[in-house]
Amino acid sequence: MVFITGATGHLGGLLLDGVLKTTPAEKIAILARDKDKAGRIASKGVTVKIDNYDDYDSLVTAFTGIDKLYFVSGNEMEKG
């Protein structure tokens, strides 16, 4: 399973498009924070996991079973 973070953004979206050229959609999952933005990706047959980087336990679950990770960092600043 290939897992991509940041796939709803510009760079992550380009990466996802490239991976979809060589990997079947059912072998790809993404981590998204925005359910609405992730909808267009889910329509391609990619597994969408809605989550955020603040919930450690849910991230452990989301990353379980992943063979390859493409981690595209976000620009979210530390919460004060």
Stockholm file with secondary structure:
# STOCKHOLM 1.0

chainA/1-80         MVFITGATGHLGGLLLDGVLKTTPAEKIAILARDKDKAGRIASKGVTVKIDNYDDYDSLVTAFTGIDKLYFVSGNEMEKG
#=GR chainA/1-80 SS CEEEESTTSHHHHHHHHHHHTTSCGGGEEEEESCHHHHHHHHTTTCEEEECCTTCHHHHHHHHTTCSEEECCCCCCCCCC
#=GC SS_cons        CEEEESTTSHHHHHHHHHHHTTSCGGGEEEEESCHHHHHHHHTTTCEEEECCTTCHHHHHHHHTTCSEEECCCCCCCCCC
//
